[in-house]
């Protein structure tokens, strides 16, 4: 349900067993894009979440993290079936997933937040996550315009091929949807099988992603950037 300060509260009524098989805390709206969907990944699958610890705030104490977050971000507050609290912070074209420990954010008394780096072995990775998350607080930051790379285009085309196949489309239809009908027709009428073979590989990759390969995109920042 919606709450104050652009905050939405989410709490499932039943166990999310099926969603958990996909590494999700619950199923988000599949019609929403990556910035709008409320996607909470499990900690084991998605290590790039920010960890904050919640403590009581003194009567005259200021918490800059809390005040700036509420003032700048659209927030989804999620309470899982075990009572753990999580946040999605959205702003400047970024989405940050946050794990909250300590006292509840829904308590009546004022709270303050502290960032936590809880593993020396992952210190650099956690620090990089915090640095990337800081973009959401930068009033001068502009949403990054994604630039297609060879790898990201291959991933996109794999999902296009999977959707086309599930819709009953042929390889030619997939190629026309991906590259335009004129280019697809030219390739199909030529003796070369390059584009035809490409569509087959794209469908195979799409099936691989659907059947669990997507999890490789959720790992540490460096691995995900290499894949993208």
PyMOL CGO cylinders between C-alpha atoms (Angstrom):
from pymol import cmd
from pymol.cgo import CYLINDER

trace = [
    CYLINDER, 0.00, 0.00, 0.00, 1.16, 3.60, -0.54, 0.3, 1, 1, 1, 1, 1, 1,
    CYLINDER, 1.16, 3.60, -0.54, 2.44, 5.53, 2.48, 0.3, 1, 1, 1, 1, 1, 1,
    CYLINDER, 2.44, 5.53, 2.48, 3.88, 9.02, 2.96, 0.3, 1, 1, 1, 1, 1, 1,
    CYLINDER, 3.88, 9.02, 2.96, 6.93, 10.53, 1.25, 0.3, 1, 1, 1, 1, 1, 1,
    CYLINDER, 6.93, 10.53, 1.25, 6.65, 8.50, -1.97, 0.3, 1, 1, 1, 1, 1, 1,
    CYLINDER, 6.65, 8.50, -1.97, 6.96, 5.27, 0.02, 0.3, 1, 1, 1, 1, 1, 1,
    CYLINDER, 6.96, 5.27, 0.02, 5.17, 2.03, -0.88, 0.3, 1, 1, 1, 1, 1, 1,
    CYLINDER, 5.17, 2.03, -0.88, 4.86, -0.72, 1.73, 0.3, 1, 1, 1, 1, 1, 1,
    CYLINDER, 4.86, -0.72, 1.73, 4.89, -4.35, 0.56, 0.3, 1, 1, 1, 1, 1, 1,
    CYLINDER, 4.89, -4.35, 0.56, 4.30, -7.37, 2.77, 0.3, 1, 1, 1, 1, 1, 1,
    CYLINDER, 4.30, -7.37, 2.77, 3.23, -10.74, 1.32, 0.3, 1, 1, 1, 1, 1, 1,
    CYLINDER, 3.23, -10.74, 1.32, 0.39, -12.59, 3.02, 0.3, 1, 1, 1, 1, 1, 1,
    CYLINDER, 0.39, -12.59, 3.02, 1.65, -16.06, 2.08, 0.3, 1, 1, 1, 1, 1, 1,
    CYLINDER, 1.65, -16.06, 2.08, 5.00, -17.78, 1.61, 0.3, 1, 1, 1, 1, 1, 1,
    CYLINDER, 5.00, -17.78, 1.61, 6.64, -16.88, -1.71, 0.3, 1, 1, 1, 1, 1, 1,
    CYLINDER, 6.64, -16.88, -1.71, 7.97, -20.37, -2.40, 0.3, 1, 1, 1, 1, 1, 1,
    CYLINDER, 7.97, -20.37, -2.40, 7.72, -20.21, -6.19, 0.3, 1, 1, 1, 1, 1, 1,
    CYLINDER, 7.72, -20.21, -6.19, 9.33, -16.78, -6.38, 0.3, 1, 1, 1, 1, 1, 1,
    CYLINDER, 9.33, -16.78, -6.38, 12.18, -17.94, -4.16, 0.3, 1, 1, 1, 1, 1, 1,
    CYLINDER, 12.18, -17.94, -4.16, 13.03, -20.66, -6.69, 0.3, 1, 1, 1, 1, 1, 1,
    CYLINDER, 13.03, -20.66, -6.69, 13.90, -17.85, -9.09, 0.3, 1, 1, 1, 1, 1, 1,
    CYLINDER, 13.90, -17.85, -9.09, 15.91, -15.99, -6.46, 0.3, 1, 1, 1, 1, 1, 1,
    CYLINDER, 15.91, -15.99, -6.46, 13.15, -13.44, -5.86, 0.3, 1, 1, 1, 1, 1, 1,
    CYLINDER, 13.15, -13.44, -5.86, 11.53, -12.35, -2.63, 0.3, 1, 1, 1, 1, 1, 1,
    CYLINDER, 11.53, -12.35, -2.63, 8.20, -12.09, -4.48, 0.3, 1, 1, 1, 1, 1, 1,
    CYLINDER, 8.20, -12.09, -4.48, 7.08, -11.74, -8.09, 0.3, 1, 1, 1, 1, 1, 1,
    CYLINDER, 7.08, -11.74, -8.09, 7.14, -8.12, -9.32, 0.3, 1, 1, 1, 1, 1, 1,
    CYLINDER, 7.14, -8.12, -9.32, 4.90, -6.69, -12.02, 0.3, 1, 1, 1, 1, 1, 1,
    CYLINDER, 4.90, -6.69, -12.02, 6.22, -8.27, -15.22, 0.3, 1, 1, 1, 1, 1, 1,
    CYLINDER, 6.22, -8.27, -15.22, 4.78, -5.42, -17.29, 0.3, 1, 1, 1, 1, 1, 1,
    CYLINDER, 4.78, -5.42, -17.29, 7.00, -2.83, -15.55, 0.3, 1, 1, 1, 1, 1, 1,
    CYLINDER, 7.00, -2.83, -15.55, 10.48, -1.96, -16.81, 0.3, 1, 1, 1, 1, 1, 1,
    CYLINDER, 10.48, -1.96, -16.81, 13.71, -2.38, -14.86, 0.3, 1, 1, 1, 1, 1, 1,
    CYLINDER, 13.71, -2.38, -14.86, 13.43, 1.00, -13.16, 0.3, 1, 1, 1, 1, 1, 1,
    CYLINDER, 13.43, 1.00, -13.16, 9.78, 0.72, -12.18, 0.3, 1, 1, 1, 1, 1, 1,
    CYLINDER, 9.78, 0.72, -12.18, 9.45, -2.94, -11.20, 0.3, 1, 1, 1, 1, 1, 1,
    CYLINDER, 9.45, -2.94, -11.20, 9.85, -3.72, -7.49, 0.3, 1, 1, 1, 1, 1, 1,
    CYLINDER, 9.85, -3.72, -7.49, 12.47, -6.45, -7.85, 0.3, 1, 1, 1, 1, 1, 1,
    CYLINDER, 12.47, -6.45, -7.85, 13.95, -7.76, -4.61, 0.3, 1, 1, 1, 1, 1, 1,
    CYLINDER, 13.95, -7.76, -4.61, 16.61, -10.41, -5.24, 0.3, 1, 1, 1, 1, 1, 1,
    CYLINDER, 16.61, -10.41, -5.24, 17.70, -12.85, -2.56, 0.3, 1, 1, 1, 1, 1, 1,
    CYLINDER, 17.70, -12.85, -2.56, 20.98, -12.13, -0.81, 0.3, 1, 1, 1, 1, 1, 1,
    CYLINDER, 20.98, -12.13, -0.81, 22.59, -15.38, -1.88, 0.3, 1, 1, 1, 1, 1, 1,
    CYLINDER, 22.59, -15.38, -1.88, 21.94, -14.62, -5.55, 0.3, 1, 1, 1, 1, 1, 1,
    CYLINDER, 21.94, -14.62, -5.55, 22.52, -10.88, -5.50, 0.3, 1, 1, 1, 1, 1, 1,
    CYLINDER, 22.52, -10.88, -5.50, 25.53, -9.73, -3.43, 0.3, 1, 1, 1, 1, 1, 1,
    CYLINDER, 25.53, -9.73, -3.43, 25.43, -6.11, -4.70, 0.3, 1, 1, 1, 1, 1, 1,
    CYLINDER, 25.43, -6.11, -4.70, 22.89, -4.87, -2.18, 0.3, 1, 1, 1, 1, 1, 1,
    CYLINDER, 22.89, -4.87, -2.18, 23.70, -2.19, 0.39, 0.3, 1, 1, 1, 1, 1, 1,
    CYLINDER, 23.70, -2.19, 0.39, 23.59, -3.17, 4.07, 0.3, 1, 1, 1, 1, 1, 1,
    CYLINDER, 23.59, -3.17, 4.07, 22.35, -0.62, 6.60, 0.3, 1, 1, 1, 1, 1, 1,
    CYLINDER, 22.35, -0.62, 6.60, 21.92, -0.92, 10.36, 0.3, 1, 1, 1, 1, 1, 1,
    CYLINDER, 21.92, -0.92, 10.36, 18.96, 0.88, 11.97, 0.3, 1, 1, 1, 1, 1, 1,
    CYLINDER, 18.96, 0.88, 11.97, 19.26, 2.37, 15.47, 0.3, 1, 1, 1, 1, 1, 1,
    CYLINDER, 19.26, 2.37, 15.47, 17.20, 4.86, 17.51, 0.3, 1, 1, 1, 1, 1, 1,
    CYLINDER, 17.20, 4.86, 17.51, 17.82, 8.54, 16.79, 0.3, 1, 1, 1, 1, 1, 1,
    CYLINDER, 17.82, 8.54, 16.79, 18.31, 10.95, 19.66, 0.3, 1, 1, 1, 1, 1, 1,
    CYLINDER, 18.31, 10.95, 19.66, 15.87, 13.79, 20.19, 0.3, 1, 1, 1, 1, 1, 1,
    CYLINDER, 15.87, 13.79, 20.19, 18.07, 16.43, 18.56, 0.3, 1, 1, 1, 1, 1, 1,
    CYLINDER, 18.07, 16.43, 18.56, 20.15, 14.06, 16.46, 0.3, 1, 1, 1, 1, 1, 1,
    CYLINDER, 20.15, 14.06, 16.46, 20.25, 14.39, 12.67, 0.3, 1, 1, 1, 1, 1, 1,
    CYLINDER, 20.25, 14.39, 12.67, 20.54, 11.45, 10.29, 0.3, 1, 1, 1, 1, 1, 1,
    CYLINDER, 20.54, 11.45, 10.29, 21.62, 12.77, 6.90, 0.3, 1, 1, 1, 1, 1, 1,
    CYLINDER, 21.62, 12.77, 6.90, 21.23, 9.38, 5.22, 0.3, 1, 1, 1, 1, 1, 1,
    CYLINDER, 21.23, 9.38, 5.22, 17.60, 9.04, 6.32, 0.3, 1, 1, 1, 1, 1, 1,
    CYLINDER, 17.60, 9.04, 6.32, 16.64, 12.64, 5.60, 0.3, 1, 1, 1, 1, 1, 1,
    CYLINDER, 16.64, 12.64, 5.60, 18.22, 12.76, 2.15, 0.3, 1, 1, 1, 1, 1, 1,
    CYLINDER, 18.22, 12.76, 2.15, 16.87, 9.34, 1.19, 0.3, 1, 1, 1, 1, 1, 1,
    CYLINDER, 16.87, 9.34, 1.19, 13.30, 10.25, 2.09, 0.3, 1, 1, 1, 1, 1, 1,
    CYLINDER, 13.30, 10.25, 2.09, 13.62, 13.64, 0.43, 0.3, 1, 1, 1, 1, 1, 1,
    CYLINDER, 13.62, 13.64, 0.43, 15.10, 12.41, -2.86, 0.3, 1, 1, 1, 1, 1, 1,
    CYLINDER, 15.10, 12.41, -2.86, 14.09, 8.81, -3.53, 0.3, 1, 1, 1, 1, 1, 1,
    CYLINDER, 14.09, 8.81, -3.53, 10.99, 6.87, -4.37, 0.3, 1, 1, 1, 1, 1, 1,
    CYLINDER, 10.99, 6.87, -4.37, 11.07, 4.07, -1.84, 0.3, 1, 1, 1, 1, 1, 1,
    CYLINDER, 11.07, 4.07, -1.84, 9.59, 0.59, -1.71, 0.3, 1, 1, 1, 1, 1, 1,
    CYLINDER, 9.59, 0.59, -1.71, 9.74, -0.94, 1.77, 0.3, 1, 1, 1, 1, 1, 1,
    CYLINDER, 9.74, -0.94, 1.77, 9.46, -4.73, 1.76, 0.3, 1, 1, 1, 1, 1, 1,
    CYLINDER, 9.46, -4.73, 1.76, 9.02, -6.99, 4.79, 0.3, 1, 1, 1, 1, 1, 1,
    CYLINDER, 9.02, -6.99, 4.79, 9.64, -10.65, 3.98, 0.3, 1, 1, 1, 1, 1, 1,
    CYLINDER, 9.64, -10.65, 3.98, 8.00, -13.63, 5.64, 0.3, 1, 1, 1, 1, 1, 1,
    CYLINDER, 8.00, -13.63, 5.64, 10.82, -13.85, 8.21, 0.3, 1, 1, 1, 1, 1, 1,
    CYLINDER, 10.82, -13.85, 8.21, 10.26, -10.23, 9.24, 0.3, 1, 1, 1, 1, 1, 1,
    CYLINDER, 10.26, -10.23, 9.24, 13.42, -8.92, 7.57, 0.3, 1, 1, 1, 1, 1, 1,
    CYLINDER, 13.42, -8.92, 7.57, 13.11, -5.44, 6.08, 0.3, 1, 1, 1, 1, 1, 1,
    CYLINDER, 13.11, -5.44, 6.08, 14.43, -4.39, 2.68, 0.3, 1, 1, 1, 1, 1, 1,
    CYLINDER, 14.43, -4.39, 2.68, 14.30, -1.22, 0.62, 0.3, 1, 1, 1, 1, 1, 1,
    CYLINDER, 14.30, -1.22, 0.62, 14.40, -0.29, -3.03, 0.3, 1, 1, 1, 1, 1, 1,
    CYLINDER, 14.40, -0.29, -3.03, 15.61, 3.28, -3.51, 0.3, 1, 1, 1, 1, 1, 1,
    CYLINDER, 15.61, 3.28, -3.51, 14.89, 4.79, -6.94, 0.3, 1, 1, 1, 1, 1, 1,
    CYLINDER, 14.89, 4.79, -6.94, 16.29, 8.04, -8.26, 0.3, 1, 1, 1, 1, 1, 1,
    CYLINDER, 16.29, 8.04, -8.26, 18.51, 9.53, -10.98, 0.3, 1, 1, 1, 1, 1, 1,
    CYLINDER, 18.51, 9.53, -10.98, 17.90, 6.50, -13.16, 0.3, 1, 1, 1, 1, 1, 1,
    CYLINDER, 17.90, 6.50, -13.16, 19.29, 4.17, -10.48, 0.3, 1, 1, 1, 1, 1, 1,
    CYLINDER, 19.29, 4.17, -10.48, 17.78, 1.47, -8.30, 0.3, 1, 1, 1, 1, 1, 1,
    CYLINDER, 17.78, 1.47, -8.30, 19.49, 0.46, -5.05, 0.3, 1, 1, 1, 1, 1, 1,
    CYLINDER, 19.49, 0.46, -5.05, 18.52, -2.65, -3.10, 0.3, 1, 1, 1, 1, 1, 1,
    CYLINDER, 18.52, -2.65, -3.10, 19.09, -2.28, 0.64, 0.3, 1, 1, 1, 1, 1, 1,
    CYLINDER, 19.09, -2.28, 0.64, 19.05, -4.82, 3.48, 0.3, 1, 1, 1, 1, 1, 1,
    CYLINDER, 19.05, -4.82, 3.48, 18.06, -3.32, 6.84, 0.3, 1, 1, 1, 1, 1, 1,
    CYLINDER, 18.06, -3.32, 6.84, 19.07, -4.84, 10.17, 0.3, 1, 1, 1, 1, 1, 1,
    CYLINDER, 19.07, -4.84, 10.17, 18.58, -3.62, 13.71, 0.3, 1, 1, 1, 1, 1, 1,
    CYLINDER, 18.58, -3.62, 13.71, 15.33, -1.98, 14.77, 0.3, 1, 1, 1, 1, 1, 1,
    CYLINDER, 15.33, -1.98, 14.77, 12.35, -1.71, 12.44, 0.3, 1, 1, 1, 1, 1, 1,
    CYLINDER, 12.35, -1.71, 12.44, 12.01, 1.24, 10.10, 0.3, 1, 1, 1, 1, 1, 1,
    CYLINDER, 12.01, 1.24, 10.10, 8.30, 1.10, 10.83, 0.3, 1, 1, 1, 1, 1, 1,
    CYLINDER, 8.30, 1.10, 10.83, 8.83, 1.94, 14.51, 0.3, 1, 1, 1, 1, 1, 1,
    CYLINDER, 8.83, 1.94, 14.51, 7.14, 5.10, 15.75, 0.3, 1, 1, 1, 1, 1, 1,
    CYLINDER, 7.14, 5.10, 15.75, 10.33, 6.66, 17.15, 0.3, 1, 1, 1, 1, 1, 1,
    CYLINDER, 10.33, 6.66, 17.15, 12.88, 8.42, 14.87, 0.3, 1, 1, 1, 1, 1, 1,
    CYLINDER, 12.88, 8.42, 14.87, 15.69, 6.24, 13.51, 0.3, 1, 1, 1, 1, 1, 1,
    CYLINDER, 15.69, 6.24, 13.51, 19.11, 6.69, 12.02, 0.3, 1, 1, 1, 1, 1, 1,
    CYLINDER, 19.11, 6.69, 12.02, 20.88, 4.57, 9.41, 0.3, 1, 1, 1, 1, 1, 1,
    CYLINDER, 20.88, 4.57, 9.41, 24.51, 3.50, 9.20, 0.3, 1, 1, 1, 1, 1, 1,
    CYLINDER, 24.51, 3.50, 9.20, 26.17, 1.76, 6.26, 0.3, 1, 1, 1, 1, 1, 1,
    CYLINDER, 26.17, 1.76, 6.26, 27.69, -1.61, 7.09, 0.3, 1, 1, 1, 1, 1, 1,
    CYLINDER, 27.69, -1.61, 7.09, 30.62, -3.43, 5.50, 0.3, 1, 1, 1, 1, 1, 1,
    CYLINDER, 30.62, -3.43, 5.50, 30.44, -6.78, 7.21, 0.3, 1, 1, 1, 1, 1, 1,
    CYLINDER, 30.44, -6.78, 7.21, 33.18, -8.75, 5.47, 0.3, 1, 1, 1, 1, 1, 1,
    CYLINDER, 33.18, -8.75, 5.47, 36.88, -7.95, 5.05, 0.3, 1, 1, 1, 1, 1, 1,
    CYLINDER, 36.88, -7.95, 5.05, 37.10, -10.53, 2.29, 0.3, 1, 1, 1, 1, 1, 1,
    CYLINDER, 37.10, -10.53, 2.29, 34.54, -8.56, 0.26, 0.3, 1, 1, 1, 1, 1, 1,
    CYLINDER, 34.54, -8.56, 0.26, 35.64, -5.09, 1.34, 0.3, 1, 1, 1, 1, 1, 1,
    CYLINDER, 35.64, -5.09, 1.34, 36.50, -3.80, -2.13, 0.3, 1, 1, 1, 1, 1, 1,
    CYLINDER, 36.50, -3.80, -2.13, 33.33, -5.21, -3.69, 0.3, 1, 1, 1, 1, 1, 1,
    CYLINDER, 33.33, -5.21, -3.69, 31.16, -3.70, -0.93, 0.3, 1, 1, 1, 1, 1, 1,
    CYLINDER, 31.16, -3.70, -0.93, 32.93, -0.36, -1.26, 0.3, 1, 1, 1, 1, 1, 1,
    CYLINDER, 32.93, -0.36, -1.26, 32.35, -0.36, -5.02, 0.3, 1, 1, 1, 1, 1, 1,
    CYLINDER, 32.35, -0.36, -5.02, 28.66, -1.08, -4.43, 0.3, 1, 1, 1, 1, 1, 1,
    CYLINDER, 28.66, -1.08, -4.43, 28.42, 1.89, -2.06, 0.3, 1, 1, 1, 1, 1, 1,
    CYLINDER, 28.42, 1.89, -2.06, 30.20, 4.14, -4.56, 0.3, 1, 1, 1, 1, 1, 1,
    CYLINDER, 30.20, 4.14, -4.56, 27.79, 3.17, -7.33, 0.3, 1, 1, 1, 1, 1, 1,
    CYLINDER, 27.79, 3.17, -7.33, 24.81, 3.59, -5.01, 0.3, 1, 1, 1, 1, 1, 1,
    CYLINDER, 24.81, 3.59, -5.01, 25.91, 7.12, -4.18, 0.3, 1, 1, 1, 1, 1, 1,
    CYLINDER, 25.91, 7.12, -4.18, 24.66, 8.26, -7.60, 0.3, 1, 1, 1, 1, 1, 1,
    CYLINDER, 24.66, 8.26, -7.60, 21.11, 8.28, -6.31, 0.3, 1, 1, 1, 1, 1, 1,
    CYLINDER, 21.11, 8.28, -6.31, 22.01, 11.08, -3.86, 0.3, 1, 1, 1, 1, 1, 1,
    CYLINDER, 22.01, 11.08, -3.86, 23.76, 13.30, -6.42, 0.3, 1, 1, 1, 1, 1, 1,
    CYLINDER, 23.76, 13.30, -6.42, 21.38, 16.12, -7.44, 0.3, 1, 1, 1, 1, 1, 1,
    CYLINDER, 21.38, 16.12, -7.44, 23.61, 16.90, -10.42, 0.3, 1, 1, 1, 1, 1, 1,
    CYLINDER, 23.61, 16.90, -10.42, 23.64, 13.35, -11.70, 0.3, 1, 1, 1, 1, 1, 1,
    CYLINDER, 23.64, 13.35, -11.70, 21.73, 12.54, -14.83, 0.3, 1, 1, 1, 1, 1, 1,
    CYLINDER, 21.73, 12.54, -14.83, 20.34, 9.17, -15.69, 0.3, 1, 1, 1, 1, 1, 1,
    CYLINDER, 20.34, 9.17, -15.69, 22.90, 7.25, -17.69, 0.3, 1, 1, 1, 1, 1, 1,
    CYLINDER, 22.90, 7.25, -17.69, 21.89, 6.45, -21.25, 0.3, 1, 1, 1, 1, 1, 1,
    CYLINDER, 21.89, 6.45, -21.25, 22.77, 2.79, -21.77, 0.3, 1, 1, 1, 1, 1, 1,
    CYLINDER, 22.77, 2.79, -21.77, 25.20, 2.13, -24.59, 0.3, 1, 1, 1, 1, 1, 1,
    CYLINDER, 25.20, 2.13, -24.59, 24.78, -1.11, -26.46, 0.3, 1, 1, 1, 1, 1, 1,
    CYLINDER, 24.78, -1.11, -26.46, 27.82, -3.37, -26.48, 0.3, 1, 1, 1, 1, 1, 1,
    CYLINDER, 27.82, -3.37, -26.48, 28.38, -6.57, -28.39, 0.3, 1, 1, 1, 1, 1, 1,
    CYLINDER, 28.38, -6.57, -28.39, 27.55, -8.60, -25.27, 0.3, 1, 1, 1, 1, 1, 1,
    CYLINDER, 27.55, -8.60, -25.27, 24.46, -6.60, -24.28, 0.3, 1, 1, 1, 1, 1, 1,
    CYLINDER, 24.46, -6.60, -24.28, 23.11, -6.80, -27.85, 0.3, 1, 1, 1, 1, 1, 1,
    CYLINDER, 23.11, -6.80, -27.85, 23.63, -10.56, -27.80, 0.3, 1, 1, 1, 1, 1, 1,
    CYLINDER, 23.63, -10.56, -27.80, 21.68, -10.79, -24.54, 0.3, 1, 1, 1, 1, 1, 1,
    CYLINDER, 21.68, -10.79, -24.54, 18.88, -8.60, -25.90, 0.3, 1, 1, 1, 1, 1, 1,
    CYLINDER, 18.88, -8.60, -25.90, 18.67, -10.61, -29.12, 0.3, 1, 1, 1, 1, 1, 1,
    CYLINDER, 18.67, -10.61, -29.12, 18.56, -13.83, -27.13, 0.3, 1, 1, 1, 1, 1, 1,
    CYLINDER, 18.56, -13.83, -27.13, 15.48, -12.63, -25.26, 0.3, 1, 1, 1, 1, 1, 1,
    CYLINDER, 15.48, -12.63, -25.26, 13.91, -11.42, -28.53, 0.3, 1, 1, 1, 1, 1, 1,
    CYLINDER, 13.91, -11.42, -28.53, 14.48, -14.86, -30.05, 0.3, 1, 1, 1, 1, 1, 1,
    CYLINDER, 14.48, -14.86, -30.05, 12.94, -16.57, -27.02, 0.3, 1, 1, 1, 1, 1, 1,
    CYLINDER, 12.94, -16.57, -27.02, 9.87, -14.31, -27.09, 0.3, 1, 1, 1, 1, 1, 1,
    CYLINDER, 9.87, -14.31, -27.09, 9.43, -14.83, -30.83, 0.3, 1, 1, 1, 1, 1, 1,
    CYLINDER, 9.43, -14.83, -30.83, 9.73, -18.60, -30.48, 0.3, 1, 1, 1, 1, 1, 1,
    CYLINDER, 9.73, -18.60, -30.48, 7.19, -18.68, -27.65, 0.3, 1, 1, 1, 1, 1, 1,
    CYLINDER, 7.19, -18.68, -27.65, 4.85, -16.61, -29.83, 0.3, 1, 1, 1, 1, 1, 1,
    CYLINDER, 4.85, -16.61, -29.83, 5.10, -19.18, -32.62, 0.3, 1, 1, 1, 1, 1, 1,
    CYLINDER, 5.10, -19.18, -32.62, 7.29, -17.08, -34.90, 0.3, 1, 1, 1, 1, 1, 1,
    CYLINDER, 7.29, -17.08, -34.90, 9.82, -18.48, -37.37, 0.3, 1, 1, 1, 1, 1, 1,
    CYLINDER, 9.82, -18.48, -37.37, 13.55, -17.77, -37.47, 0.3, 1, 1, 1, 1, 1, 1,
    CYLINDER, 13.55, -17.77, -37.47, 12.88, -15.37, -40.34, 0.3, 1, 1, 1, 1, 1, 1,
    CYLINDER, 12.88, -15.37, -40.34, 10.29, -13.53, -38.25, 0.3, 1, 1, 1, 1, 1, 1,
    CYLINDER, 10.29, -13.53, -38.25, 12.82, -13.29, -35.44, 0.3, 1, 1, 1, 1, 1, 1,
    CYLINDER, 12.82, -13.29, -35.44, 15.46, -11.88, -37.78, 0.3, 1, 1, 1, 1, 1, 1,
    CYLINDER, 15.46, -11.88, -37.78, 12.97, -9.37, -39.22, 0.3, 1, 1, 1, 1, 1, 1,
    CYLINDER, 12.97, -9.37, -39.22, 12.01, -8.24, -35.72, 0.3, 1, 1, 1, 1, 1, 1,
    CYLINDER, 12.01, -8.24, -35.72, 15.67, -7.92, -34.72, 0.3, 1, 1, 1, 1, 1, 1,
    CYLINDER, 15.67, -7.92, -34.72, 17.19, -6.34, -37.83, 0.3, 1, 1, 1, 1, 1, 1,
    CYLINDER, 17.19, -6.34, -37.83, 14.25, -5.17, -39.93, 0.3, 1, 1, 1, 1, 1, 1,
    CYLINDER, 14.25, -5.17, -39.93, 12.46, -7.06, -42.70, 0.3, 1, 1, 1, 1, 1, 1,
    CYLINDER, 12.46, -7.06, -42.70, 14.62, -5.72, -45.55, 0.3, 1, 1, 1, 1, 1, 1,
    CYLINDER, 14.62, -5.72, -45.55, 17.87, -6.88, -44.00, 0.3, 1, 1, 1, 1, 1, 1,
    CYLINDER, 17.87, -6.88, -44.00, 16.37, -10.19, -42.97, 0.3, 1, 1, 1, 1, 1, 1,
    CYLINDER, 16.37, -10.19, -42.97, 15.00, -10.83, -46.47, 0.3, 1, 1, 1, 1, 1, 1,
    CYLINDER, 15.00, -10.83, -46.47, 18.38, -10.01, -48.01, 0.3, 1, 1, 1, 1, 1, 1,
    CYLINDER, 18.38, -10.01, -48.01, 20.08, -12.48, -45.67, 0.3, 1, 1, 1, 1, 1, 1,
    CYLINDER, 20.08, -12.48, -45.67, 17.48, -15.20, -46.27, 0.3, 1, 1, 1, 1, 1, 1,
    CYLINDER, 17.48, -15.20, -46.27, 17.76, -14.86, -50.07, 0.3, 1, 1, 1, 1, 1, 1,
    CYLINDER, 17.76, -14.86, -50.07, 21.55, -15.04, -50.01, 0.3, 1, 1, 1, 1, 1, 1,
    CYLINDER, 21.55, -15.04, -50.01, 23.52, -18.32, -50.00, 0.3, 1, 1, 1, 1, 1, 1,
    CYLINDER, 23.52, -18.32, -50.00, 25.02, -17.43, -46.61, 0.3, 1, 1, 1, 1, 1, 1,
    CYLINDER, 25.02, -17.43, -46.61, 23.57, -19.08, -43.51, 0.3, 1, 1, 1, 1, 1, 1,
    CYLINDER, 23.57, -19.08, -43.51, 25.17, -16.57, -41.13, 0.3, 1, 1, 1, 1, 1, 1,
    CYLINDER, 25.17, -16.57, -41.13, 21.96, -14.85, -40.01, 0.3, 1, 1, 1, 1, 1, 1,
    CYLINDER, 21.96, -14.85, -40.01, 19.99, -18.09, -39.88, 0.3, 1, 1, 1, 1, 1, 1,
    CYLINDER, 19.99, -18.09, -39.88, 22.63, -19.66, -37.66, 0.3, 1, 1, 1, 1, 1, 1,
    CYLINDER, 22.63, -19.66, -37.66, 22.70, -16.49, -35.56, 0.3, 1, 1, 1, 1, 1, 1,
    CYLINDER, 22.70, -16.49, -35.56, 18.96, -16.80, -34.88, 0.3, 1, 1, 1, 1, 1, 1,
    CYLINDER, 18.96, -16.80, -34.88, 19.42, -20.41, -33.78, 0.3, 1, 1, 1, 1, 1, 1,
    CYLINDER, 19.42, -20.41, -33.78, 22.23, -19.43, -31.42, 0.3, 1, 1, 1, 1, 1, 1,
    CYLINDER, 22.23, -19.43, -31.42, 20.16, -16.56, -30.07, 0.3, 1, 1, 1, 1, 1, 1,
    CYLINDER, 20.16, -16.56, -30.07, 17.27, -18.89, -29.26, 0.3, 1, 1, 1, 1, 1, 1,
    CYLINDER, 17.27, -18.89, -29.26, 19.62, -21.35, -27.55, 0.3, 1, 1, 1, 1, 1, 1,
    CYLINDER, 19.62, -21.35, -27.55, 21.07, -18.49, -25.48, 0.3, 1, 1, 1, 1, 1, 1,
    CYLINDER, 21.07, -18.49, -25.48, 17.58, -17.24, -24.62, 0.3, 1, 1, 1, 1, 1, 1,
    CYLINDER, 17.58, -17.24, -24.62, 16.59, -20.67, -23.34, 0.3, 1, 1, 1, 1, 1, 1,
    CYLINDER, 16.59, -20.67, -23.34, 19.81, -20.82, -21.31, 0.3, 1, 1, 1, 1, 1, 1,
    CYLINDER, 19.81, -20.82, -21.31, 19.07, -17.44, -19.71, 0.3, 1, 1, 1, 1, 1, 1,
    CYLINDER, 19.07, -17.44, -19.71, 15.47, -18.42, -18.97, 0.3, 1, 1, 1, 1, 1, 1,
    CYLINDER, 15.47, -18.42, -18.97, 16.51, -21.70, -17.39, 0.3, 1, 1, 1, 1, 1, 1,
    CYLINDER, 16.51, -21.70, -17.39, 18.81, -20.13, -14.81, 0.3, 1, 1, 1, 1, 1, 1,
    CYLINDER, 18.81, -20.13, -14.81, 21.61, -18.46, -16.75, 0.3, 1, 1, 1, 1, 1, 1,
    CYLINDER, 21.61, -18.46, -16.75, 20.23, -15.03, -15.80, 0.3, 1, 1, 1, 1, 1, 1,
    CYLINDER, 20.23, -15.03, -15.80, 21.71, -15.57, -12.34, 0.3, 1, 1, 1, 1, 1, 1,
    CYLINDER, 21.71, -15.57, -12.34, 25.20, -14.98, -13.76, 0.3, 1, 1, 1, 1, 1, 1,
    CYLINDER, 25.20, -14.98, -13.76, 24.19, -11.36, -14.44, 0.3, 1, 1, 1, 1, 1, 1,
    CYLINDER, 24.19, -11.36, -14.44, 23.43, -10.71, -10.77, 0.3, 1, 1, 1, 1, 1, 1,
    CYLINDER, 23.43, -10.71, -10.77, 26.85, -11.45, -9.33, 0.3, 1, 1, 1, 1, 1, 1,
    CYLINDER, 26.85, -11.45, -9.33, 29.65, -9.05, -8.34, 0.3, 1, 1, 1, 1, 1, 1,
    CYLINDER, 29.65, -9.05, -8.34, 29.84, -5.74, -10.19, 0.3, 1, 1, 1, 1, 1, 1,
    CYLINDER, 29.84, -5.74, -10.19, 32.89, -6.66, -12.25, 0.3, 1, 1, 1, 1, 1, 1,
    CYLINDER, 32.89, -6.66, -12.25, 31.40, -9.93, -13.52, 0.3, 1, 1, 1, 1, 1, 1,
    CYLINDER, 31.40, -9.93, -13.52, 28.09, -8.30, -14.37, 0.3, 1, 1, 1, 1, 1, 1,
    CYLINDER, 28.09, -8.30, -14.37, 29.80, -5.47, -16.27, 0.3, 1, 1, 1, 1, 1, 1,
    CYLINDER, 29.80, -5.47, -16.27, 31.85, -7.96, -18.27, 0.3, 1, 1, 1, 1, 1, 1,
    CYLINDER, 31.85, -7.96, -18.27, 28.70, -9.86, -19.20, 0.3, 1, 1, 1, 1, 1, 1,
    CYLINDER, 28.70, -9.86, -19.20, 26.82, -6.68, -20.12, 0.3, 1, 1, 1, 1, 1, 1,
]
cmd.load_cgo(trace, "trace")
